[in-house]
Amino acid sequence: MVAFKTQADPLVNSPKRDRERDRDSMDMKQILIFGLCLVPVWTCKMNRCYDDSELSEAAERKLRSHYPQSLDISTATAPDSPVSCPVALFPQQPPQHIRDRSLSPWRYVLVTKEDHFPSTYAEAQCLCSGCVLIQDNNPPVESHNYNSHPVMQSRVFLRRELCEDGKRYHLKPVTVKVAVGCTCTRAKTYN
């Protein structure tokens, strides 16, 4: 049997190796401390509190830069106005808007949520429970073998929440499902 003489690594337990290990450890400590100092600054920026006078302007600024809004509310009606399926209007010349030409027509109604920004927005409301069928030379009819069903979209709103001081508010992004149109679907059961 041959015995090999092993040499000890001079850096394993040397003062030079200890200094390198301490330096690496110090770098990690410095990074950790720096990161911990940034967390309160970042979270304060995200949850900034606003007075009532600043709140609307801050919400508009955030919505404009981070969460663009869609749907013009100028064509919307009050949600409590009467709804009727416009089957009789279909033989006339087709209207300009797709919501009026659809076999599942809809209108936009105003919805208000006081603690949200924007606080008023337009949401689609189906005008028919069934769908409008146009066959051959027969007049259009509403068929309940099909259903008008809202098409939902997730939109981001800013919700006003009270800060810890109980006097000011911060703005929290929240997702709300909003009906943006209606489509025709097969009914679960047929007549």
ZAMARGU-498477 format. One record per residue (C-alpha): residue number from 0; residue in one letter; x, y, z negated. Coordinates in nm, 2 decimals. Layout:
<recs>
+-----+--------+--------+--------+--------+
| num | residu |      u |      v |      w |
+-----+--------+--------+--------+--------+
| NUM |      A |      X |      Y |      Z |
...
+-----+--------+--------+--------+--------+
</recs>
This chain:
<recs>
+-----+--------+--------+--------+--------+
| num | residu |      u |      v |      w |
+-----+--------+--------+--------+--------+
|   0 |      M |   0.00 |   0.00 |   0.00 |
|   1 |      V |   0.13 |   0.34 |   0.10 |
|   2 |      A |   0.08 |   0.63 |  -0.14 |
|   3 |      F |   0.04 |   0.98 |   0.00 |
|   4 |      K |   0.15 |   1.27 |  -0.18 |
|   5 |      T |  -0.12 |   1.54 |  -0.18 |
|   6 |      Q |  -0.05 |   1.90 |  -0.20 |
|   7 |      A |  -0.28 |   2.12 |  -0.40 |
|   8 |      D |  -0.43 |   2.41 |  -0.20 |
|   9 |      P |  -0.25 |   2.72 |  -0.33 |
|  10 |      L |  -0.57 |   2.93 |  -0.29 |
|  11 |      V |  -0.81 |   2.70 |  -0.48 |
|  12 |      N |  -0.72 |   2.83 |  -0.83 |
|  13 |      S |  -0.51 |   3.13 |  -0.74 |
|  14 |      P |  -0.56 |   3.49 |  -0.86 |
|  15 |      K |  -0.59 |   3.59 |  -0.49 |
|  16 |      R |  -0.89 |   3.36 |  -0.44 |
|  17 |      D |  -1.05 |   3.48 |  -0.76 |
|  18 |      R |  -1.03 |   3.84 |  -0.64 |
|  19 |      E |  -1.19 |   3.75 |  -0.30 |
|  20 |      R |  -1.47 |   3.57 |  -0.47 |
|  21 |      D |  -1.53 |   3.87 |  -0.70 |
|  22 |      R |  -1.53 |   4.10 |  -0.40 |
|  23 |      D |  -1.79 |   3.89 |  -0.21 |
|  24 |      S |  -2.00 |   3.87 |  -0.52 |
|  25 |      M |  -1.98 |   4.24 |  -0.57 |
|  26 |      D |  -2.09 |   4.30 |  -0.21 |
|  27 |      M |  -2.40 |   4.09 |  -0.26 |
|  28 |      K |  -2.48 |   4.27 |  -0.59 |
|  29 |      Q |  -2.45 |   4.61 |  -0.41 |
|  30 |      I |  -2.68 |   4.50 |  -0.13 |
|  31 |      L |  -2.94 |   4.37 |  -0.38 |
|  32 |      I |  -2.93 |   4.69 |  -0.59 |
|  33 |      F |  -2.96 |   4.90 |  -0.27 |
|  34 |      G |  -3.26 |   4.70 |  -0.16 |
|  35 |      L |  -3.43 |   4.73 |  -0.50 |
|  36 |      C |  -3.39 |   5.10 |  -0.48 |
|  37 |      L |  -3.56 |   5.12 |  -0.14 |
|  38 |      V |  -3.86 |   4.91 |  -0.24 |
|  39 |      P |  -4.02 |   5.18 |  -0.46 |
|  40 |      V |  -3.96 |   5.45 |  -0.19 |
|  41 |      W |  -4.11 |   5.23 |   0.08 |
|  42 |      T |  -4.42 |   5.13 |  -0.13 |
|  43 |      C |  -4.48 |   5.49 |  -0.24 |
|  44 |      K |  -4.47 |   5.60 |   0.12 |
|  45 |      M |  -4.72 |   5.33 |   0.22 |
|  46 |      N |  -4.96 |   5.40 |  -0.07 |
|  47 |      R |  -4.92 |   5.78 |  -0.08 |
|  48 |      C |  -5.20 |   5.95 |  -0.28 |
|  49 |      Y |  -5.39 |   6.24 |  -0.13 |
|  50 |      D |  -5.62 |   6.51 |  -0.28 |
|  51 |      D |  -5.97 |   6.55 |  -0.13 |
|  52 |      S |  -5.85 |   6.84 |   0.08 |
|  53 |      E |  -5.57 |   6.64 |   0.24 |
|  54 |      L |  -5.75 |   6.31 |   0.28 |
|  55 |      S |  -5.94 |   6.37 |   0.61 |
|  56 |      E |  -5.64 |   6.52 |   0.79 |
|  57 |      A |  -5.41 |   6.24 |   0.67 |
|  58 |      A |  -5.66 |   5.98 |   0.79 |
|  59 |      E |  -5.70 |   6.14 |   1.13 |
|  60 |      R |  -5.32 |   6.16 |   1.17 |
|  61 |      K |  -5.28 |   5.79 |   1.08 |
|  62 |      L |  -5.56 |   5.68 |   1.30 |
|  63 |      R |  -5.43 |   5.88 |   1.59 |
|  64 |      S |  -5.07 |   5.75 |   1.56 |
|  65 |      H |  -5.12 |   5.38 |   1.44 |
|  66 |      Y |  -5.48 |   5.28 |   1.51 |
|  67 |      P |  -5.63 |   5.43 |   1.83 |
|  68 |      Q |  -6.01 |   5.44 |   1.82 |
|  69 |      S |  -6.24 |   5.35 |   2.11 |
|  70 |      L |  -6.61 |   5.39 |   2.20 |
|  71 |      D |  -6.76 |   5.73 |   2.25 |
|  72 |      I |  -7.03 |   5.79 |   1.99 |
|  73 |      S |  -7.20 |   6.06 |   2.18 |
|  74 |      T |  -7.43 |   5.81 |   2.36 |
|  75 |      A |  -7.53 |   5.63 |   2.04 |
|  76 |      T |  -7.87 |   5.65 |   1.88 |
|  77 |      A |  -7.99 |   5.62 |   1.53 |
|  78 |      P |  -8.01 |   5.26 |   1.41 |
|  79 |      D |  -8.37 |   5.29 |   1.29 |
|  80 |      S |  -8.50 |   5.40 |   1.64 |
|  81 |      P |  -8.73 |   5.14 |   1.81 |
|  82 |      V |  -8.58 |   4.86 |   2.01 |
|  83 |      S |  -8.74 |   4.70 |   2.32 |
|  84 |      C |  -8.62 |   4.47 |   2.59 |
|  85 |      P |  -8.61 |   4.67 |   2.91 |
|  86 |      V |  -8.74 |   4.39 |   3.14 |
|  87 |      A |  -8.97 |   4.63 |   3.33 |
|  88 |      L |  -8.67 |   4.85 |   3.42 |
|  89 |      F |  -8.49 |   4.58 |   3.61 |
|  90 |      P |  -8.67 |   4.61 |   3.95 |
|  91 |      Q |  -8.56 |   4.97 |   3.97 |
|  92 |      Q |  -8.23 |   5.08 |   4.11 |
|  93 |      P |  -7.94 |   4.95 |   3.90 |
|  94 |      P |  -7.83 |   5.20 |   3.63 |
|  95 |      Q |  -7.47 |   5.33 |   3.61 |
|  96 |      H |  -7.37 |   5.17 |   3.28 |
|  97 |      I |  -7.29 |   4.80 |   3.25 |
|  98 |      R |  -7.48 |   4.79 |   2.92 |
|  99 |      D |  -7.80 |   4.87 |   3.11 |
| 100 |      R |  -7.73 |   4.63 |   3.41 |
| 101 |      S |  -7.64 |   4.33 |   3.19 |
| 102 |      L |  -7.88 |   4.03 |   3.16 |
| 103 |      S |  -7.83 |   4.09 |   2.79 |
| 104 |      P |  -7.87 |   4.47 |   2.77 |
| 105 |      W |  -7.76 |   4.66 |   2.46 |
| 106 |      R |  -7.75 |   5.01 |   2.32 |
| 107 |      Y |  -7.51 |   5.18 |   2.09 |
| 108 |      V |  -7.62 |   5.28 |   1.74 |
| 109 |      L |  -7.44 |   5.49 |   1.48 |
| 110 |      V |  -7.31 |   5.31 |   1.17 |
| 111 |      T |  -7.18 |   5.51 |   0.87 |
| 112 |      K |  -6.95 |   5.39 |   0.60 |
| 113 |      E |  -6.87 |   5.68 |   0.37 |
| 114 |      D |  -6.55 |   5.53 |   0.23 |
| 115 |      H |  -6.40 |   5.45 |   0.57 |
| 116 |      F |  -6.22 |   5.66 |   0.83 |
| 117 |      P |  -6.37 |   5.71 |   1.08 |
| 118 |      S |  -6.68 |   5.72 |   0.86 |
| 119 |      T |  -6.92 |   5.71 |   1.16 |
| 120 |      Y |  -6.87 |   5.48 |   1.46 |
| 121 |      A |  -7.08 |   5.33 |   1.74 |
| 122 |      E |  -7.18 |   4.96 |   1.74 |
| 123 |      A |  -7.36 |   4.77 |   2.00 |
| 124 |      Q |  -7.72 |   4.64 |   1.93 |
| 125 |      C |  -7.87 |   4.38 |   2.16 |
| 126 |      L |  -8.20 |   4.50 |   2.31 |
| 127 |      C |  -8.34 |   4.15 |   2.38 |
| 128 |      S |  -8.35 |   3.84 |   2.17 |
| 129 |      G |  -8.35 |   3.63 |   2.49 |
| 130 |      C |  -8.19 |   3.71 |   2.83 |
| 131 |      V |  -8.34 |   3.87 |   3.14 |
| 132 |      L |  -8.39 |   3.62 |   3.42 |
| 133 |      I |  -8.43 |   3.73 |   3.78 |
| 134 |      Q |  -8.54 |   3.45 |   4.01 |
| 135 |      D |  -8.63 |   3.47 |   4.38 |
| 136 |      N |  -8.91 |   3.73 |   4.44 |
| 137 |      N |  -9.06 |   3.69 |   4.09 |
| 138 |      P |  -9.05 |   3.98 |   3.86 |
| 139 |      P |  -8.78 |   3.97 |   3.59 |
| 140 |      V |  -8.87 |   3.79 |   3.26 |
| 141 |      E |  -8.71 |   3.76 |   2.92 |
| 142 |      S |  -8.62 |   3.39 |   2.87 |
| 143 |      H |  -8.58 |   3.25 |   2.53 |
| 144 |      N |  -8.40 |   2.95 |   2.67 |
| 145 |      Y |  -8.10 |   3.19 |   2.64 |
| 146 |      N |  -8.00 |   3.42 |   2.36 |
| 147 |      S |  -7.86 |   3.77 |   2.37 |
| 148 |      H |  -7.55 |   3.75 |   2.14 |
| 149 |      P |  -7.33 |   4.04 |   2.02 |
| 150 |      V |  -6.96 |   4.04 |   2.14 |
| 151 |      M |  -6.75 |   4.12 |   1.83 |
| 152 |      Q |  -6.42 |   4.30 |   1.82 |
| 153 |      S |  -6.19 |   4.35 |   1.52 |
| 154 |      R |  -6.11 |   4.72 |   1.46 |
| 155 |      V |  -5.89 |   4.88 |   1.21 |
| 156 |      F |  -6.04 |   5.14 |   0.98 |
| 157 |      L |  -5.88 |   5.33 |   0.69 |
| 158 |      R |  -6.06 |   5.27 |   0.36 |
| 159 |      R |  -6.04 |   5.54 |   0.09 |
| 160 |      E |  -5.93 |   5.38 |  -0.24 |
| 161 |      L |  -5.88 |   5.55 |  -0.58 |
| 162 |      C |  -5.52 |   5.59 |  -0.69 |
| 163 |      E |  -5.40 |   5.49 |  -1.04 |
| 164 |      D |  -5.44 |   5.85 |  -1.16 |
| 165 |      G |  -5.81 |   5.83 |  -1.10 |
| 166 |      K |  -5.82 |   6.17 |  -0.92 |
| 167 |      R |  -5.66 |   6.11 |  -0.58 |
| 168 |      Y |  -5.70 |   5.86 |  -0.30 |
| 169 |      H |  -5.48 |   5.64 |  -0.08 |
| 170 |      L |  -5.57 |   5.50 |   0.26 |
| 171 |      K |  -5.57 |   5.13 |   0.31 |
| 172 |      P |  -5.60 |   4.98 |   0.66 |
| 173 |      V |  -5.89 |   4.73 |   0.67 |
| 174 |      T |  -6.02 |   4.52 |   0.96 |
| 175 |      V |  -6.39 |   4.54 |   1.04 |
| 176 |      K |  -6.58 |   4.33 |   1.29 |
| 177 |      V |  -6.77 |   4.56 |   1.52 |
| 178 |      A |  -7.02 |   4.46 |   1.80 |
| 179 |      V |  -6.90 |   4.62 |   2.12 |
| 180 |      G |  -7.15 |   4.47 |   2.37 |
| 181 |      C |  -7.39 |   4.17 |   2.42 |
| 182 |      T |  -7.36 |   3.86 |   2.63 |
| 183 |      C |  -7.61 |   3.59 |   2.73 |
| 184 |      T |  -7.56 |   3.24 |   2.58 |
| 185 |      R |  -7.75 |   2.92 |   2.60 |
| 186 |      A |  -8.00 |   2.87 |   2.31 |
| 187 |      K |  -7.93 |   2.60 |   2.06 |
| 188 |      T |  -8.28 |   2.46 |   2.13 |
| 189 |      Y |  -8.49 |   2.50 |   2.44 |
| 190 |      N |  -8.86 |   2.60 |   2.47 |
+-----+--------+--------+--------+--------+
</recs>
